């Protein structure tokens, strides 16, 4: 359920806070949305104690067909102070893709961690 809606202090957009239960713990998710273009700029996930679990930022937006897509996604706050940065390029519009284009088999040495 939505618990709060407020303007960003830096005038970047509107923060929408949502609370939900995950794995028997209450999680709070904060979404920074730029309302004029409807872009999701940031997502912050807090654990049940109010500590930041992870922060995801979406940047370097560009049009792909009729839809704007972030070309830079950064995930911080992961275990062991790990950061993940994804720079995307050559993004195709959805009408040019098939569900098989999204199949990815992780190497056996990779550790998978599913985030809410």
JOLIN-V250904 format. One record per residue. N is the residue number from 1. RES is the residue in three letters. PHI is phi in whole degrees, 0 to 359 (* if undefined). OMEGA is omega in whole degrees, 0 to 359 (NA if undefined). BURIAL is I if it has 9 or more other C-alpha atoms within 8 Angstrom, else O. Layout:
n=N res=RES phi=PHI omega=OMEGA burial=BURIAL
n=N res=RES phi=PHI omega=OMEGA burial=BURIAL
//
This chain:
n=1 res=UNK phi=* omega=179 burial=O
n=2 res=UNK phi=286 omega=181 burial=O
n=3 res=UNK phi=251 omega=182 burial=O
n=4 res=UNK phi=199 omega=171 burial=O
n=5 res=UNK phi=226 omega=181 burial=I
n=6 res=UNK phi=208 omega=178 burial=O
n=7 res=UNK phi=283 omega=177 burial=O
n=8 res=UNK phi=287 omega=180 burial=I
n=9 res=UNK phi=298 omega=180 burial=O
n=10 res=UNK phi=268 omega=180 burial=O
n=11 res=UNK phi=58 omega=178 burial=O
n=12 res=UNK phi=272 omega=182 burial=O
n=13 res=UNK phi=161 omega=183 burial=I
n=14 res=UNK phi=242 omega=174 burial=I
n=15 res=UNK phi=268 omega=174 burial=I
n=16 res=UNK phi=242 omega=180 burial=I
n=17 res=UNK phi=254 omega=182 burial=I
n=18 res=UNK phi=233 omega=177 burial=I
n=19 res=UNK phi=246 omega=178 burial=I
n=20 res=UNK phi=209 omega=181 burial=O
n=21 res=UNK phi=264 omega=178 burial=O
n=22 res=UNK phi=219 omega=180 burial=O
n=23 res=UNK phi=54 omega=181 burial=O
n=24 res=UNK phi=62 omega=176 burial=O
n=25 res=UNK phi=240 omega=176 burial=O
n=26 res=UNK phi=277 omega=178 burial=I
n=27 res=UNK phi=241 omega=175 burial=I
n=28 res=UNK phi=245 omega=180 burial=I
n=29 res=UNK phi=242 omega=179 burial=I
n=30 res=UNK phi=249 omega=180 burial=I
n=31 res=UNK phi=246 omega=174 burial=I
n=32 res=UNK phi=262 omega=184 burial=I
n=33 res=UNK phi=243 omega=175 burial=I
n=34 res=UNK phi=271 omega=191 burial=I
n=35 res=UNK phi=291 omega=183 burial=O
n=36 res=UNK phi=297 omega=181 burial=O
n=37 res=UNK phi=249 omega=177 burial=O
n=38 res=UNK phi=69 omega=182 burial=O
n=39 res=UNK phi=268 omega=172 burial=O
n=40 res=UNK phi=275 omega=184 burial=I
n=41 res=UNK phi=266 omega=184 burial=I
n=42 res=UNK phi=204 omega=175 burial=I
n=43 res=UNK phi=224 omega=178 burial=I
n=44 res=UNK phi=242 omega=180 burial=I
n=45 res=UNK phi=246 omega=178 burial=I
n=46 res=UNK phi=253 omega=175 burial=I
n=47 res=UNK phi=279 omega=184 burial=I
n=48 res=UNK phi=293 omega=178 burial=I
n=49 res=UNK phi=263 omega=181 burial=O
n=50 res=UNK phi=91 omega=177 burial=O
n=51 res=UNK phi=278 omega=180 burial=O
n=52 res=UNK phi=292 omega=180 burial=I
n=53 res=UNK phi=275 omega=177 burial=I
n=54 res=UNK phi=198 omega=177 burial=I
n=55 res=UNK phi=230 omega=180 burial=I
n=56 res=UNK phi=239 omega=176 burial=I
n=57 res=UNK phi=243 omega=181 burial=I
n=58 res=UNK phi=243 omega=188 burial=I
n=59 res=UNK phi=220 omega=176 burial=I
n=60 res=UNK phi=53 omega=183 burial=O
n=61 res=UNK phi=285 omega=176 burial=I
n=62 res=UNK phi=211 omega=180 burial=O
n=63 res=UNK phi=285 omega=173 burial=O
n=64 res=UNK phi=233 omega=188 burial=I
n=65 res=UNK phi=64 omega=179 burial=O
n=66 res=UNK phi=262 omega=187 burial=O
n=67 res=UNK phi=232 omega=176 burial=O
n=68 res=UNK phi=277 omega=182 burial=I
n=69 res=UNK phi=231 omega=174 burial=O
n=70 res=UNK phi=284 omega=178 burial=I
n=71 res=UNK phi=255 omega=177 burial=I
n=72 res=UNK phi=222 omega=180 burial=I
n=73 res=UNK phi=236 omega=182 burial=I
n=74 res=UNK phi=236 omega=179 burial=I
n=75 res=UNK phi=243 omega=179 burial=I
n=76 res=UNK phi=233 omega=178 burial=I
n=77 res=UNK phi=85 omega=180 burial=I
n=78 res=UNK phi=283 omega=179 burial=I
n=79 res=UNK phi=302 omega=179 burial=O
n=80 res=UNK phi=61 omega=179 burial=O
n=81 res=UNK phi=58 omega=182 burial=O
n=82 res=UNK phi=277 omega=174 burial=O
n=83 res=UNK phi=238 omega=177 burial=I
n=84 res=UNK phi=231 omega=177 burial=O
n=85 res=UNK phi=238 omega=179 burial=O
n=86 res=UNK phi=244 omega=175 burial=O
n=87 res=UNK phi=257 omega=184 burial=O
n=88 res=UNK phi=257 omega=177 burial=O
n=89 res=UNK phi=213 omega=179 burial=O
n=90 res=UNK phi=52 omega=179 burial=O
n=91 res=UNK phi=285 omega=180 burial=O
n=92 res=UNK phi=259 omega=176 burial=O
n=93 res=UNK phi=293 omega=184 burial=O
n=94 res=UNK phi=301 omega=181 burial=O
n=95 res=UNK phi=289 omega=180 burial=O
n=96 res=UNK phi=256 omega=185 burial=O
n=97 res=UNK phi=243 omega=176 burial=O
n=98 res=UNK phi=239 omega=181 burial=O
n=99 res=UNK phi=301 omega=178 burial=O
n=100 res=UNK phi=290 omega=177 burial=O
n=101 res=UNK phi=292 omega=184 burial=O
n=102 res=UNK phi=255 omega=179 burial=O
n=103 res=UNK phi=281 omega=180 burial=O
n=104 res=UNK phi=218 omega=177 burial=O
n=105 res=UNK phi=254 omega=181 burial=O
n=106 res=UNK phi=288 omega=176 burial=O
n=107 res=UNK phi=301 omega=183 burial=O
n=108 res=UNK phi=302 omega=182 burial=O
n=109 res=UNK phi=281 omega=182 burial=O
n=110 res=UNK phi=279 omega=176 burial=O
n=111 res=UNK phi=259 omega=180 burial=O
n=112 res=UNK phi=265 omega=175 burial=O
n=113 res=UNK phi=228 omega=182 burial=O
n=114 res=UNK phi=272 omega=180 burial=O
n=115 res=UNK phi=257 omega=179 burial=O
n=116 res=UNK phi=292 omega=NA burial=O
//
